[in-house]
Amino acid sequence: MAGNLESRHRPGAGGLPACAYYQRKPAQYPHGYRHRLPAHYHEMYPSEDHPNAGVFMQDQVRALSSFAETFVFNANPYNRGAYRQTDMARFYDFHLFEKRWPGPFNALAYAVWERQALRVAKRIPKPDLIHLHGAALRGGLAAKLAAYWGVPLAVTEHTGPWSTISDRPYILRRVKKVMEAADCLMPVSRHLAGEITASGIRPKRTEVLGNPVNTELFSLRSTPLTARKNILYLGRLDDFKGALRTLRAFAKAAEQLPGYTLTIAGEGEEASGIRAFIETHSLEGRVEFHEGFFFREQMLEYFHAASFLVFPSLHESFGLVPLEAMSTGLPVLLTDRTGPRDFFDPMVGMQVDPESEEAIAEGMRAMAGRINEFEPVSIRQHVVDGWGVERYAEKLKKSYPKRVN
């Protein structure tokens, strides 16, 4: 209900939401001490109306719940539909307005919402730590709550490209205030950490943890990489992601890729251009285009049916899709820019200039020529050891302020 705080704990529903608490489980800690740790997650969060928004937050809560009882506070100015929930956490959902206000009044609506959300959040039991995901929209609320309760504030930042914040002075000032007040800033990649510093923000402490990967869901393939000679692009069909560049590159390399097909799966602005290119170049027999939204279980099926993934994105704050693919043992032809450089290793594939269709085409030929050299078990272990949920939980606990740990 708009304007009300609702506490829900509904086992078995699928996703999760935007501010959270954790309470250590005494059975796992023989000394019996307990922690409540709230975490504000940013506005991109799975709901009935936006089922794929911030879906990676499921793995954040999964990691936290491995060592703490977790509470999630979803606060959003406007109604985004019922948030998808999980039995891993207790959820407190709050929105103030049923519909978005007209453009000129958005700032006023946000100010009213933040004031009311702060009043509502104070009714939740005092935590030992607030963990915020995304400083731009929820940062002011999280910082005020941390000051009110006298608890540490940790901030994980996912925003990319960072220019969406750094090129807007008013938002940058607001973000700078939150990040410099935080006890620990956790950018999801070294590239993003550098961009934040370059924009004039000086955090007290910075820890780069990446994002967790659900290696249980994204399981190891049971068939050889050559069982079906198939190259995969899976993701948003936006220009910076590179689906159309992947298609054009495949057309250039097709004669040197005998027996290989290309599958493009996703939705976005390039869909019409992709359909037109396939028709114009008579590629119907070599290219499959699956337009639409895909749940993670469907993504797993695509990964298991592919020989390698192509991911030529121009910029990523982290780049979760290739890591999820690698968790299944799938090698990747990966952008050589921004966040994904943190998890690239020669044993998992090759890097490529994402702007060059010729370079992508050559990368496809090289990957196909080396396909028998890649070892799916080793590729998966690279992910498990660096970004699996258990490993991420260990890194997170070590990164929290010492007075919480």
C-alpha positions as CSV (number, residue, x, y, z in Angstrom):
1,M,0.0,0.0,0.0
2,A,1.4,3.4,-0.9
3,G,2.8,5.4,2.0
4,N,2.8,2.4,4.3
5,L,5.6,0.1,5.5
6,E,4.9,-3.6,4.8
7,S,7.0,-6.4,6.3
8,R,6.8,-9.6,4.3
9,H,8.6,-12.9,4.6
10,R,7.3,-15.1,1.8
11,P,9.3,-18.3,1.2
12,G,10.0,-19.5,-2.2
13,A,9.2,-16.4,-4.3
14,G,11.9,-15.6,-6.8
15,G,13.8,-12.3,-6.6
16,L,14.7,-9.6,-4.1
17,P,14.7,-5.9,-3.1
18,A,16.4,-2.5,-2.0
19,C,17.6,-1.9,1.7
20,A,18.6,-4.9,3.9
21,Y,19.4,-6.1,7.4
22,Y,21.5,-9.0,8.4
23,Q,21.6,-10.8,11.7
24,R,24.3,-13.4,12.4
25,K,23.0,-16.9,12.9
26,P,24.1,-18.0,16.4
27,A,24.2,-21.7,15.3
28,Q,27.1,-20.8,13.0
29,Y,28.9,-18.8,15.7
30,P,29.6,-20.7,18.9
31,H,30.0,-17.5,20.9
32,G,26.4,-16.7,20.1
33,Y,26.8,-13.0,19.2
34,R,24.3,-11.6,16.7
35,H,24.4,-8.8,14.2
36,R,21.7,-6.9,12.3
37,L,23.1,-5.3,9.2
38,P,20.8,-3.4,6.9
39,A,21.6,-2.9,3.3
40,H,20.0,-0.4,0.9
41,Y,20.0,-1.8,-2.6
42,H,19.6,0.6,-5.5
43,E,16.4,1.1,-7.4
44,M,17.2,-1.6,-10.1
45,Y,15.5,-4.5,-8.4
46,P,13.4,-7.4,-9.7
47,S,9.6,-6.8,-9.4
48,E,6.5,-8.1,-11.2
49,D,6.6,-5.1,-13.5
50,H,10.4,-5.2,-14.0
51,P,11.5,-8.8,-13.5
52,N,15.0,-8.4,-14.9
53,A,15.9,-5.2,-13.2
54,G,18.9,-5.7,-10.9
55,V,18.4,-9.4,-10.9
56,F,22.0,-9.8,-9.7
57,M,20.8,-8.6,-6.3
58,Q,19.6,-12.1,-5.7
59,D,23.2,-13.3,-5.5
60,Q,24.2,-10.4,-3.2
61,V,21.5,-11.5,-0.7
62,R,22.5,-15.1,-1.1
63,A,26.1,-14.3,-0.1
64,L,24.9,-12.2,2.9
65,S,22.5,-14.8,4.1
66,S,25.3,-17.4,4.3
67,F,26.6,-15.6,7.4
68,A,23.8,-13.4,8.6
69,E,20.0,-13.1,8.8
70,T,19.2,-10.6,6.1
71,F,16.5,-7.9,6.0
72,V,15.8,-5.9,2.9
73,F,14.2,-2.5,2.8
74,N,12.7,-1.7,-0.6
75,A,12.1,2.1,-0.9
76,N,11.1,3.6,-4.2
77,P,9.2,6.9,-4.8
78,Y,6.9,5.2,-7.4
79,N,5.1,1.9,-7.5
80,R,7.1,-0.6,-9.5
81,G,4.9,-3.5,-8.8
82,A,5.3,-6.2,-6.1
83,Y,9.0,-6.9,-5.5
84,R,10.0,-10.5,-6.1
85,Q,11.0,-12.1,-2.8
86,T,13.0,-15.0,-1.4
87,D,13.1,-17.0,1.7
88,M,16.7,-15.8,2.3
89,A,15.6,-12.5,3.7
90,R,12.8,-10.5,5.4
91,F,11.5,-7.7,3.2
92,Y,10.2,-4.2,4.1
93,D,8.6,-2.5,1.1
94,F,7.7,1.1,0.8
95,H,6.6,3.4,-2.0
96,L,4.8,6.7,-1.7
97,F,3.2,7.4,-5.1
98,E,1.3,5.1,-7.4
99,K,2.5,6.9,-10.6
100,R,5.5,9.0,-11.6
101,W,5.0,12.8,-11.3
102,P,5.3,15.0,-14.4
103,G,9.0,15.8,-15.3
104,P,9.2,19.3,-13.7
105,F,8.0,17.9,-10.4
106,N,10.2,14.8,-10.1
107,A,12.7,16.6,-7.9
108,L,10.0,17.6,-5.5
109,A,8.5,14.1,-5.5
110,Y,11.9,12.7,-4.7
111,A,12.4,15.1,-1.8
112,V,9.0,14.3,-0.3
113,W,9.6,10.5,-0.8
114,E,13.0,10.6,0.9
115,R,11.7,12.5,3.9
116,Q,8.8,10.0,4.3
117,A,11.1,6.9,3.6
118,L,13.4,8.1,6.4
119,R,10.6,8.3,8.8
120,V,9.4,4.8,7.8
121,A,12.9,3.2,8.0
122,K,13.4,4.5,11.5
123,R,10.7,2.1,12.6
124,I,12.8,-0.9,11.6
125,P,15.0,-2.4,14.4
126,K,18.4,-0.7,14.7
127,P,21.0,-2.4,12.6
128,D,24.8,-2.7,13.1
129,L,25.6,-1.7,9.5
130,I,23.9,-0.2,6.4
131,H,25.1,-1.5,3.1
132,L,24.0,0.7,0.2
133,H,24.0,-0.4,-3.5
134,G,24.2,2.7,-5.7
135,A,24.8,6.1,-4.2
136,A,23.0,8.4,-6.6
137,L,19.3,7.9,-5.7
138,R,19.3,6.2,-2.3
139,G,22.5,7.6,-1.0
140,G,21.1,10.5,1.0
141,L,18.5,8.2,2.7
142,A,21.2,5.6,3.6
143,A,23.6,8.2,4.9
144,K,20.9,9.9,7.1
145,L,19.9,6.5,8.5
146,A,23.5,5.6,9.3
147,A,23.9,8.9,11.2
148,Y,20.6,8.5,13.0
149,W,21.5,5.0,14.2
150,G,25.3,5.7,14.7
151,V,26.3,2.7,12.5
152,P,28.8,2.2,9.7
153,L,27.9,2.7,6.1
154,A,29.2,0.5,3.3
155,V,28.5,1.5,-0.3
156,T,28.8,-0.8,-3.3
157,E,28.7,1.1,-6.6
158,H,27.6,-0.5,-9.9
159,T,26.9,2.6,-12.1
160,G,28.3,2.5,-15.6
161,P,29.3,4.4,-17.5
162,W,30.4,6.6,-14.7
163,S,29.9,9.7,-16.9
164,T,26.1,9.4,-16.2
165,I,27.0,10.7,-12.8
166,S,30.3,12.6,-13.3
167,D,28.8,14.7,-16.2
168,R,25.9,15.9,-14.0
169,P,27.3,18.3,-11.3
170,Y,24.3,18.2,-9.0
171,I,24.2,14.4,-8.9
172,L,28.0,14.2,-8.6
173,R,28.0,16.5,-5.5
174,R,25.3,14.4,-3.9
175,V,27.2,11.1,-4.7
176,K,30.5,12.6,-3.5
177,K,29.0,13.5,-0.1
178,V,27.7,10.0,0.4
179,M,30.8,8.2,-0.8
180,E,33.2,10.3,1.3
181,A,31.0,9.8,4.4
182,A,31.0,6.0,3.9
183,D,33.2,3.8,6.0
184,C,34.0,1.7,3.0
185,L,33.4,2.1,-0.8
186,M,33.1,-1.1,-2.9
187,P,33.2,-0.3,-6.6
188,V,32.5,-3.5,-8.6
189,S,35.7,-3.1,-10.8
190,R,39.1,-1.5,-10.7
191,H,38.1,0.6,-13.8
192,L,35.1,2.0,-12.0
193,A,37.2,2.7,-8.9
194,G,39.6,4.7,-11.1
195,E,36.7,6.7,-12.6
196,I,35.3,7.5,-9.2
197,T,38.7,8.8,-8.0
198,A,39.2,10.8,-11.3
199,S,35.9,12.5,-10.7
200,G,37.3,14.1,-7.5
201,I,35.8,11.7,-4.9
202,R,38.1,10.6,-2.1
203,P,36.7,7.7,-0.1
204,K,38.0,6.8,3.3
205,R,38.7,3.2,2.2
206,T,38.1,1.4,-1.1
207,E,37.7,-2.4,-1.7
208,V,37.1,-3.8,-5.1
209,L,35.0,-7.1,-4.7
210,G,33.3,-7.5,-8.1
211,N,29.9,-9.2,-8.0
212,P,29.0,-12.7,-6.8
213,V,28.1,-15.4,-9.4
214,N,25.5,-18.1,-8.6
215,T,27.7,-21.1,-9.6
216,E,25.0,-23.5,-8.3
217,L,22.5,-22.2,-10.9
218,F,25.1,-21.7,-13.7
219,S,26.2,-25.3,-13.6
220,L,29.0,-27.0,-15.6
221,R,28.0,-28.2,-19.0
222,S,27.8,-32.0,-19.7
223,T,28.6,-31.9,-23.4
224,P,31.7,-31.0,-25.4
225,L,32.2,-27.4,-26.6
226,T,31.9,-28.8,-30.2
227,A,28.7,-30.8,-29.6
228,R,26.9,-28.0,-31.5
229,K,29.1,-25.5,-33.3
230,N,27.3,-22.5,-32.1
231,I,28.6,-18.9,-31.3
232,L,26.4,-17.1,-28.8
233,Y,25.6,-13.4,-28.2
234,L,23.3,-13.1,-25.2
235,G,22.3,-9.7,-23.6
236,R,20.7,-6.4,-24.2
237,L,20.4,-5.3,-27.9
238,D,21.8,-1.9,-27.3
239,D,24.5,-0.3,-29.4
240,F,27.2,-0.2,-26.7
241,K,26.6,-3.9,-26.0
242,G,27.6,-4.9,-29.5
243,A,25.0,-7.4,-30.8
244,L,24.8,-5.8,-34.3
245,R,28.6,-5.6,-34.4
246,T,28.7,-9.3,-33.5
247,L,26.4,-10.1,-36.4
248,R,28.3,-8.1,-38.9
249,A,31.6,-9.6,-37.8
250,F,30.1,-13.1,-38.2
251,A,29.0,-12.3,-41.7
252,K,32.7,-11.3,-42.5
253,A,34.0,-14.5,-40.9
254,A,31.3,-17.0,-41.9
255,E,33.3,-18.5,-44.8
256,Q,36.1,-19.3,-42.4
257,L,33.8,-20.8,-39.9
258,P,32.4,-23.9,-41.6
259,G,29.6,-25.6,-39.7
260,Y,29.3,-22.8,-37.2
261,T,26.0,-20.9,-36.6
262,L,25.4,-17.7,-34.6
263,T,22.7,-17.3,-32.0
264,I,21.6,-13.8,-30.9
265,A,19.3,-13.7,-27.9
266,G,18.0,-10.5,-26.2
267,E,15.8,-7.4,-26.6
268,G,16.5,-3.8,-27.2
269,E,16.9,-1.0,-29.8
270,E,19.0,-3.0,-32.3
271,A,16.4,-5.7,-32.8
272,S,15.0,-4.3,-36.1
273,G,18.5,-3.7,-37.5
274,I,19.4,-7.3,-36.7
275,R,16.4,-8.7,-38.4
276,A,17.0,-6.5,-41.5
277,F,20.7,-7.5,-41.7
278,I,19.9,-11.2,-41.5
279,E,17.3,-10.8,-44.3
280,T,19.4,-8.6,-46.5
281,H,22.4,-10.9,-46.3
282,S,20.5,-14.1,-46.6
283,L,21.8,-15.4,-43.3
284,E,18.7,-17.2,-42.2
285,G,20.4,-20.6,-42.4
286,R,23.4,-19.5,-40.3
287,V,21.9,-17.1,-37.8
288,E,19.2,-17.6,-35.2
289,F,17.6,-14.5,-33.7
290,H,15.6,-15.0,-30.5
291,E,14.1,-11.7,-29.5
292,G,12.8,-11.3,-26.0
293,F,13.5,-11.3,-22.2
294,F,15.1,-14.4,-20.8
295,F,15.2,-15.6,-17.3
296,R,18.4,-17.0,-15.8
297,E,17.3,-20.6,-16.2
298,Q,16.9,-19.9,-19.9
299,M,20.3,-18.2,-20.1
300,L,21.8,-21.4,-18.7
301,E,20.2,-23.4,-21.6
302,Y,21.8,-21.0,-24.1
303,F,25.2,-21.3,-22.5
304,H,25.1,-25.1,-22.5
305,A,24.2,-25.1,-26.2
306,A,27.0,-22.8,-27.3
307,S,30.7,-23.3,-28.2
308,F,31.7,-19.8,-27.0
309,L,30.2,-16.5,-26.0
310,V,30.9,-13.1,-27.8
311,F,30.8,-10.1,-25.5
312,P,32.0,-7.0,-27.3
313,S,30.7,-4.3,-25.0
314,L,32.1,-0.8,-25.1
315,H,31.8,-0.3,-21.4
316,E,30.8,-2.3,-18.4
317,S,31.0,-1.4,-14.7
318,F,31.6,-5.2,-14.2
319,G,30.2,-7.5,-16.8
320,L,28.2,-10.4,-15.2
321,V,26.9,-12.2,-18.2
322,P,30.4,-13.5,-19.4
323,L,31.2,-14.6,-15.8
324,E,27.9,-16.5,-15.6
325,A,28.7,-18.1,-19.0
326,M,32.2,-19.0,-17.8
327,S,30.6,-20.6,-14.7
328,T,29.1,-23.2,-17.0
329,G,32.5,-23.9,-18.6
330,L,31.9,-21.7,-21.7
331,P,34.9,-19.8,-23.1
332,V,34.4,-16.1,-24.0
333,L,35.5,-13.7,-26.7
334,L,35.6,-10.7,-24.4
335,T,35.9,-6.9,-24.7
336,D,39.3,-5.6,-23.8
337,R,37.9,-2.5,-22.0
338,T,36.6,-1.5,-18.6
339,G,35.3,-3.8,-15.9
340,P,35.6,-7.3,-17.6
341,R,39.4,-6.9,-17.6
342,D,39.3,-7.8,-13.9
343,F,38.3,-11.4,-14.5
344,F,39.9,-12.1,-17.9
345,D,42.5,-14.8,-18.0
346,P,44.0,-16.4,-21.2
347,M,42.7,-19.8,-20.2
348,V,39.0,-18.6,-20.4
349,G,39.2,-17.1,-24.0
350,M,40.5,-14.1,-25.8
351,Q,40.1,-10.3,-25.6
352,V,39.1,-8.1,-28.6
353,D,38.7,-4.5,-29.5
354,P,34.9,-4.2,-29.2
355,E,34.7,-1.3,-31.7
356,S,36.3,-3.2,-34.6
357,E,34.1,-5.6,-36.5
358,E,37.3,-6.9,-38.2
359,A,38.9,-7.6,-34.8
360,I,35.7,-9.4,-33.6
361,A,35.6,-11.4,-36.8
362,E,39.2,-12.4,-36.4
363,G,38.5,-13.2,-32.8
364,M,35.7,-15.6,-33.8
365,R,38.0,-17.4,-36.3
366,A,40.7,-17.7,-33.6
367,M,38.3,-19.0,-31.0
368,A,36.9,-21.6,-33.3
369,G,40.4,-22.7,-34.3
370,R,41.4,-23.1,-30.6
371,I,38.1,-24.5,-29.3
372,N,39.6,-27.8,-28.4
373,E,42.2,-26.1,-26.2
374,F,39.7,-24.7,-23.8
375,E,38.9,-26.8,-20.7
376,P,35.4,-26.2,-19.3
377,V,36.3,-27.5,-15.8
378,S,39.2,-25.0,-15.5
379,I,37.1,-22.1,-16.8
380,R,34.4,-22.8,-14.3
381,Q,36.9,-23.1,-11.4
382,H,38.4,-19.7,-12.3
383,V,34.9,-18.3,-11.5
384,V,34.2,-20.3,-8.4
385,D,37.6,-19.3,-6.9
386,G,37.2,-15.6,-7.6
387,W,33.5,-14.7,-7.6
388,G,31.4,-17.7,-6.4
389,V,28.9,-16.9,-3.7
390,E,31.0,-18.5,-1.0
391,R,34.1,-16.7,-2.0
392,Y,32.3,-13.4,-2.4
393,A,30.8,-13.8,1.1
394,E,34.3,-14.3,2.6
395,K,35.6,-11.1,0.8
396,L,32.5,-9.1,2.0
397,K,33.0,-10.1,5.6
398,K,36.6,-9.0,5.5
399,S,35.8,-5.7,3.9
400,Y,33.2,-4.6,6.4
401,P,34.4,-2.1,9.1
402,K,36.3,-3.8,11.9
403,R,33.8,-2.6,14.5
404,V,31.2,-4.8,12.8
405,N,33.4,-7.8,12.2
